[in-house]
């Protein structure tokens, strides 16, 4: 066998490094595949919060997440990164942002009875979510840390223009704890339009669900998967799907903390998603 020249060996090493970087970026290279004790990884960047390496010796049965979709764990990892660790309109990106304190929800504007029924359904579902800090409705707006308003056309138009957005059916704006990424306030708006509760594309029910879920931390839409409220196209789902619930379950795992990068999250996703 012919011995490689020094130039060829250098070229081979460089190509290998390029392949590792590319596959890591697209989520194809995961250290849990290679066995051993899985720990969270801290890249030691000044802009990222500091995390201790946490051995995953045991798992809590309540936190285990059954994969009820046809997707592989690898695919769910990619979609998790696309929806949770990116952002559609400004704000924090590429790190985890979620609620740590219980949400105090105030309903404003001009909601219908159907709107309130949907909101109650969402709150009941969230309060059964393992790891979620909880949500309850309050009567006093000044005591709320999440305001969810149903606004008439002219009011909504003015409100969204203040945030540099035009033509949306719904919008969420966040306040983060500085200098961290923990969500401490959210203001959500829904445009009151008719037909209000029709099935199919852009139904009002779907919009209410989507904006509420995005107010919890998954701030980006996606083109990678259609069976989700976060699909950036014609909606084919009326409300939360199994996939959406998995994304929320993963986001609110206690081990996944505010400020974590994608590579911080991967060991926990592979441990708890079954």
C-alpha positions, 0 to 999 in steps of 0.5 A: 500500500502506497504511503500518503504524502504529508500534503495528502495527510493534511488534506485528509485531516482537513476534509475530516474536520469539515465533515464533522463540522457540517454533520454537527451543524445539521444534527447528524453527529451526536455523542449519545450514539457512542455510549458511555455516561452522558453529561450536559456540555458547557461550551464556555462562551461568555454569552451563554449561561454557565451550566454544571455537567449533570450525569444522567444516571437515573431518569424520572418516569414522569419525564419520559416522553413517548414518541407518538409520531412517525418521526425518528429522534434525529428528526425531532432533534432537528425540528426542535432546533428549528422551532425552539432555538431560532426566532421568527421576529428578532429577540433571542435566538440559538439558546433556550428561552422559557418560563421558570415562574408560574404564568399569571394570565390576563385575558384582554380585549374583546374575546367571545365565549368560544375564545374563552373556552379555547383558552381554558382548554389550553390552560388545562392542558398546560397544567398537566405538562411535566416540568411546566411551572403552571398557569392560572388566570387573574382578574387584575391586569396589573398582576399579570405576567402574560396578557392575551388580548383579542383585538378588533381590526383597527386596534390590532393594526396599530398594535402590530405596527408598533412592533414593525409587523404587518398583516399578521393574524396573531403576534407575541412580544416578550420581555426577558430577564436581563442579561439572561434569557428567562421569559418574564413577561409576554404580550399576545394579540389575536386579530378579531376576524371572521369567519372566526372558527372555520375549519381548515386554512388559518382557522381562528382556533388554530391561530389562538393555539399557535400564538399561545404555544409560541408565547411559551418559548417556541418562537419560530415557524418551520417549513421542515414539517407540516403536522404542527401548529408551527408550520409556516404554510397553510394550516391543516391542523385545528389545534395542538398535535402530538408533535407539538406536545413533544416539543413542549415536553422537551422544552420544559424538561427541568434539565433543559435550562434557559440559555442552553445551546442546541448541543447542551440539549441533545443529551437530554433529548436522547435520554428522555425521548423514547 
